[in-house]
Amino acid sequence: SKKDTFKMYPQGRHPAPHQPGQPGFKFTVAESCDRIKDEFQFLQAQYHSLKVEYDKLANEKTEMQRHYVMVRISHYIQRSNVRLLITGRDGRGFVMGRGGS
């Protein structure tokens, strides 16, 4: 009855009339819009979560690259200092008994 239909489907949410030759719709247009809206909000939240994770990883990558450069510079300086100790500042090298100078 029309009264029962009104209880099941509040105003603005009446099911689309079934046309012969067309498959029946399980959801009304308004229900479909609500489902699409919910799915969109879910995808937006997922996107935001992934973006936060991406930004965190990008910052971590930058910090790791900075740390790598500092380690490389430190290693280069140490190698240079060892080379200077071995060869001496005058380029003649370390001679036993001279005390390295």
PESUL-V612387 format. One record per residue. RES is the residue in three letters. PHI is phi in radians with two decimals (none if undefined). Layout:
res->(RES,RES)
phi->(PHI,PHI)
//
This chain:
res->(SER,LYS,LYS,ASP,THR,PHE,LYS,MET,TYR,PRO,GLN,GLY,ARG,HIS,PRO,ALA,PRO,HIS,GLN,PRO,GLY,GLN,PRO,GLY,PHE,LYS,PHE,THR,VAL,ALA,GLU,SER,CYS,ASP,ARG,ILE,LYS,ASP,GLU,PHE,GLN,PHE,LEU,GLN,ALA,GLN,TYR,HIS,SER,LEU,LYS,VAL,GLU,TYR,ASP,LYS,LEU,ALA,ASN,GLU,LYS,THR,GLU,MET,GLN,ARG,HIS,TYR,VAL,MET,VAL,ARG,ILE,SER,HIS,TYR,ILE,GLN,ARG,SER,ASN,VAL,ARG,LEU,LEU,ILE,THR,GLY,ARG,ASP,GLY,ARG,GLY,PHE,VAL,MET,GLY,ARG,GLY,GLY,SER)
phi->(none,-1.16,-1.12,-1.15,-1.08,-1.12,-1.19,-1.26,-2.18,-1.02,-0.92,1.50,-2.25,-1.30,-1.18,-1.18,-1.11,-1.39,-1.69,-1.06,1.54,-1.86,-1.17,-1.20,-1.61,-1.46,-2.18,-1.34,-1.07,-1.11,-1.14,-1.11,-1.08,-1.10,-1.13,-1.11,-1.08,-1.08,-1.12,-1.10,-1.12,-1.08,-1.15,-1.10,-1.11,-1.12,-1.04,-1.07,-1.07,-1.17,-1.15,-1.07,-1.11,-1.07,-1.06,-1.08,-1.18,-1.13,-1.14,-1.10,-1.08,-1.05,-1.11,-1.14,-1.13,-1.09,-1.10,-1.05,-1.09,-1.10,-1.14,-1.08,-1.10,-1.07,-1.11,-1.07,-1.10,-1.10,-1.08,-1.12,-1.14,-1.12,-1.07,-1.12,-1.14,-1.31,-1.54,1.39,-1.24,-1.54,1.47,-1.47,1.62,-1.44,-2.06,-1.05,1.60,-1.56,1.37,1.41,-2.02)
//
